[in-house]
Amino acid sequence: MLLCAQYVLPVTSDPIVGGAVLVRDGRIRDIGKTEMLRLRYPDEEVLDYGTAAIMPGLVDLHTHMENSIMRGIVHDVPYITWLASVAALSAKMEVSDWYDSAILGGLDALASGITCVADITTTGAACTAAQKLGLRGVVYREVGVMDKRRIDYAMRAAENDIMHWSQEVDPGRITIGIAPAPIYMCHPAVFGRVSELATRDDLPVAMHLAGSREEYYFVKRGSSSFSVHGESVRRGFIEIPPWLPTGVSPVRYALNWGAFESPNVLAVHCVHTNEEDVKKLKEYNVAIAVCPRCNAQLGMGVAPVDEFMRAGLRVGIGTDSPAATDSTDMLSEMRLGMLIQRAVNVGRFLDSESMLEMATIGGARALKLDDEIGSLEIGKRADIIAVDLSSSQQSPSTNPVSAMVNTCTSADVIMTMVDGKTLYELRMPQESLGGQSVLDALLEPTRIYVKPVRSVLRQLPGAVRSLAHITGGGITENLNRALPENMDAEVHVGTWGMPPIIPFVCHAAHLDEHEALKTFNMGLGMVLVVDPGKVDQVMEILEAEGEAPTVVGRIVPGSGEVAYVDQDKLFESDSAAE
């Protein structure tokens, strides 16, 4: 497969104008000018993305996909209030909710050009979602208790989860790690125990560290919002930890308790750090995930990115929790992070190239995956995205890297590929969609049924007993509204044609027949309940109006519900007619 575009951005080398990338067997096999590669591989399938940039997939160095369903719920509040609100919402969620939420987050990631995630979870939902959706990533199992007596139990539970999760995933794409809980939720002895396990089993480690002023004061002075009202019986917190105050920074605190003793540690946020902290992070080869939008949104502060880079630390970018930022838009994250750094570090101008590196090869280095991903180089994994550069705000584009960081958003991502498999494709025609692209199929205008239905009502008064417009809620939760309490609608699945985009979306979202039928109309935009003796006449009128009506079931005694016959045949129909 030969991927072509106006620009190819390898990241670790100069942009190629009129470039192409050869993908075979999940890896990059060649890269260069389009005309050269077309001559070299004349029989290769060509996918030309036109006025776009082909580049390495984005690495989201810190996220919580399982919180995606909480987007837009907690707004315009400071960090402590947000934290308490999310904890309260989390307590109401079931296992299936976490899974659905993680799937939503994973789909958003792919649509945003993210091919690799570093996710911290307690439920394992992110692990399952990444595996099913084809994402690459490191999934960290969070562990932490404040009560020292419960540490052994917590560590055993975490170790057991890590073992089982590792058996469920493709080890070539997904690595399972461990993460001590944030300092204000965690007895300090947990840090040493995590390091011991990580060193023994070669596990990567991630930890939230020095993210907020409240955490800083909690550790150094022994007093903050955490020690006043942030304690929870459910999590086993105690009101005044006896080991506080320490008189040191959160970084020094974690260091003193052995948090950096394992060889592969990722520290998230590191907003409230000083020069000595940065030296220690470098000494222990700790990687850093900065989260500009989240830190700004919740009033946490600004990470000293310039100091991290000058110290030679491995630095990448994370979108953090969708419950805080409402977004997995890494392209916007780059732009916001760059502008914030320019504003607070006058005279130390952070450029677009540096930000693009942080979002790609920088994140890969932080995860120690840079020998496989993060740049377009021969031999590396084909984790590749295409980003549209044709819109008005981007033209003329003489500097594709600057255009990428300064003007693009997730809406401009038109293709996402992991291991050479296209997981998101917006514009290319697809056989499975009858030659349409996903974009064209999704934007096809809805059918308007007013005229043909009015013709039936006018020509055959009394023939139509009720009508059901099948919209959100699908057949299951719309057709029932057209029924009396003592009758059911018996729907015979497979008797009507279905637009190809519907099974395409359902399969992508891993919806089973039950969920699909109560979510989408499945190709039935309007259902008429008619007099059995006038079915043929109704069909004739509808056909004369240009419709292709189908008898899809019958009315039977019941309790006002929709019942299905042959539900398992839902996706057997491949007709494009509605």
Secondary structure as the mmCIF struct_conf table of DSSP 4:
data_model
#
loop_
_struct_conf.conf_type_id
_struct_conf.id
_struct_conf.beg_label_comp_id
_struct_conf.beg_label_asym_id
_struct_conf.beg_label_seq_id
_struct_conf.end_label_comp_id
_struct_conf.end_label_asym_id
_struct_conf.end_label_seq_id
STRN STRN1 LEU A 2 VAL A 8
BEND BEND1 VAL A 11 SER A 13
STRN STRN2 ILE A 16 ARG A 24
TURN_TY1_P TURN_TY1_P1 ASP A 25 GLY A 26
STRN STRN3 ARG A 27 LYS A 33
HELX_RH_AL_P HELX_RH_AL_P1 THR A 34 ARG A 40
TURN_TY1_P TURN_TY1_P2 PRO A 42 ASP A 43
BEND BEND2 GLU A 44 GLU A 44
STRN STRN4 VAL A 46 ASP A 48
BEND BEND3 THR A 51 THR A 51
STRN STRN5 ALA A 52 PRO A 56
HELX_LH_PP_P HELX_LH_PP_P1 GLY A 57 GLY A 57
STRN STRN6 LEU A 58 THR A 63
HELX_RH_3T_P HELX_RH_3T_P1 MET A 65 MET A 70
TURN_TY1_P TURN_TY1_P3 ARG A 71 ILE A 73
BEND BEND4 VAL A 74 VAL A 74
BEND BEND5 ASP A 76 ASP A 76
HELX_RH_AL_P HELX_RH_AL_P2 TYR A 79 SER A 90
TURN_TY1_P TURN_TY1_P4 ALA A 91 LYS A 92
HELX_RH_AL_P HELX_RH_AL_P3 VAL A 95 ALA A 111
TURN_TY1_P TURN_TY1_P5 SER A 112 GLY A 113
STRN STRN7 ILE A 114 THR A 121
BEND BEND6 THR A 122 GLY A 124
HELX_RH_AL_P HELX_RH_AL_P4 ALA A 125 LEU A 133
TURN_TY1_P TURN_TY1_P6 GLY A 134 GLY A 134
STRN STRN8 ARG A 136 VAL A 143
BEND BEND7 MET A 146 MET A 146
HELX_RH_3T_P HELX_RH_3T_P2 LYS A 148 ARG A 150
HELX_RH_AL_P HELX_RH_AL_P5 ILE A 151 GLU A 168
BEND BEND8 VAL A 169 VAL A 169
TURN_TY1_P TURN_TY1_P7 PRO A 171 ARG A 173
STRN STRN9 ILE A 174 PRO A 180
HELX_LH_PP_P HELX_LH_PP_P2 ALA A 181 PRO A 182
HELX_RH_3T_P HELX_RH_3T_P3 ILE A 183 MET A 185
BEND BEND9 CYS A 186 CYS A 186
TURN_TY1_P TURN_TY1_P8 PRO A 188 PRO A 188
HELX_RH_AL_P HELX_RH_AL_P6 ALA A 189 ASP A 201
TURN_TY1_P TURN_TY1_P9 ASP A 202 ASP A 202
STRN STRN10 VAL A 205 LEU A 209
BEND BEND10 ALA A 210 ALA A 210
HELX_RH_AL_P HELX_RH_AL_P7 ARG A 213 LYS A 220
TURN_TY1_P TURN_TY1_P10 ARG A 221 ARG A 221
BEND BEND11 GLY A 222 GLY A 222
BEND BEND12 SER A 224 SER A 224
HELX_RH_AL_P HELX_RH_AL_P8 SER A 225 HIS A 229
TURN_TY1_P TURN_TY1_P11 VAL A 233 GLY A 236
BEND BEND13 GLU A 239 ILE A 240
TURN_TY1_P TURN_TY1_P12 PRO A 242 TRP A 243
BEND BEND14 GLY A 247 VAL A 248
HELX_RH_AL_P HELX_RH_AL_P9 PRO A 250 ASN A 256
TURN_TY1_P TURN_TY1_P13 TRP A 257 PHE A 260
BEND BEND15 SER A 262 PRO A 263
STRN STRN11 VAL A 265 HIS A 269
BEND BEND16 HIS A 272 HIS A 272
HELX_RH_AL_P HELX_RH_AL_P10 GLU A 275 GLU A 283
TURN_TY1_P TURN_TY1_P14 TYR A 284 ASN A 285
STRN STRN12 ALA A 287 VAL A 290
HELX_RH_AL_P HELX_RH_AL_P11 PRO A 292 GLN A 297
TURN_TY1_P TURN_TY1_P15 LEU A 298 GLY A 299
HELX_RH_AL_P HELX_RH_AL_P12 VAL A 305 ARG A 310
TURN_TY1_P TURN_TY1_P16 ALA A 311 GLY A 312
STRN STRN13 VAL A 315 ILE A 317
STRN STRN14 ASP A 320 ASP A 320
HELX_RH_AL_P HELX_RH_AL_P13 PRO A 322 THR A 325
BEND BEND17 ASP A 326 ASP A 326
HELX_RH_AL_P HELX_RH_AL_P14 MET A 330 VAL A 344
BEND BEND18 ASN A 345 ASN A 345
TURN_TY1_P TURN_TY1_P17 VAL A 346 GLY A 347
BEND BEND19 ARG A 348 ARG A 348
HELX_RH_AL_P HELX_RH_AL_P15 SER A 352 GLU A 357
HELX_RH_PI_P HELX_RH_PI_P1 MET A 358 GLY A 362
HELX_RH_AL_P HELX_RH_AL_P16 GLY A 363 ALA A 366
TURN_TY1_P TURN_TY1_P18 LEU A 367 LYS A 368
TURN_TY1_P TURN_TY1_P19 ASP A 370 GLU A 372
BEND BEND20 ILE A 373 SER A 375
TURN_TY1_P TURN_TY1_P20 ILE A 378 GLY A 379
BEND BEND21 LYS A 380 LYS A 380
STRN STRN15 ARG A 381 ARG A 381
STRN STRN16 ILE A 384 ASP A 388
BEND BEND22 SER A 391 SER A 391
HELX_RH_3T_P HELX_RH_3T_P4 SER A 392 GLN A 394
BEND BEND23 PRO A 396 PRO A 396
BEND BEND24 THR A 398 THR A 398
HELX_RH_AL_P HELX_RH_AL_P17 PRO A 400 THR A 407
HELX_RH_3T_P HELX_RH_3T_P5 SER A 410 ASP A 412
STRN STRN17 VAL A 413 VAL A 418
TURN_TY1_P TURN_TY1_P21 ASP A 419 GLY A 420
STRN STRN18 LYS A 421 GLU A 425
BEND BEND25 LEU A 426 MET A 428
HELX_RH_3T_P HELX_RH_3T_P6 GLU A 431 LEU A 433
TURN_TY1_P TURN_TY1_P22 GLY A 434 GLY A 435
HELX_RH_AL_P HELX_RH_AL_P18 VAL A 438 LEU A 443
BEND BEND26 GLU A 444 GLU A 444
HELX_LH_PP_P HELX_LH_PP_P3 PRO A 445 ARG A 447
HELX_RH_AL_P HELX_RH_AL_P19 VAL A 450 GLN A 459
BEND BEND27 LEU A 460 LEU A 460
TURN_TY1_P TURN_TY1_P23 PRO A 461 GLY A 462
STRN STRN19 VAL A 464 HIS A 469
TURN_TY1_P TURN_TY1_P24 GLY A 472 ASN A 478
HELX_RH_3T_P HELX_RH_3T_P7 LEU A 479 ALA A 482
BEND BEND28 LEU A 483 LEU A 483
TURN_TY1_P TURN_TY1_P25 GLU A 485 ASN A 486
STRN STRN20 MET A 487 HIS A 492
TURN_TY1_P TURN_TY1_P26 VAL A 493 GLY A 494
BEND BEND29 THR A 495 TRP A 496
TURN_TY1_P TURN_TY1_P27 PRO A 500 PRO A 500
HELX_RH_AL_P HELX_RH_AL_P20 ILE A 501 ALA A 508
TURN_TY1_P TURN_TY1_P28 ALA A 509 HIS A 510
HELX_RH_AL_P HELX_RH_AL_P21 GLU A 513 LEU A 517
TURN_TY1_P TURN_TY1_P29 LYS A 518 THR A 519
BEND BEND30 PHE A 520 PHE A 520
TURN_TY1_P TURN_TY1_P30 MET A 522 GLY A 523
BEND BEND31 GLY A 525 GLY A 525
STRN STRN21 MET A 526 VAL A 530
HELX_RH_3T_P HELX_RH_3T_P8 PRO A 532 LYS A 534
HELX_RH_AL_P HELX_RH_AL_P22 VAL A 535 ALA A 544
TURN_TY1_P TURN_TY1_P31 GLU A 545 GLY A 546
STRN STRN22 GLY A 553 PRO A 557
BEND BEND32 GLY A 558 GLY A 560
STRN STRN23 VAL A 562 VAL A 565
BEND BEND33 ASP A 566 ASP A 566
HELX_RH_3T_P HELX_RH_3T_P9 GLN A 567 GLU A 572
#
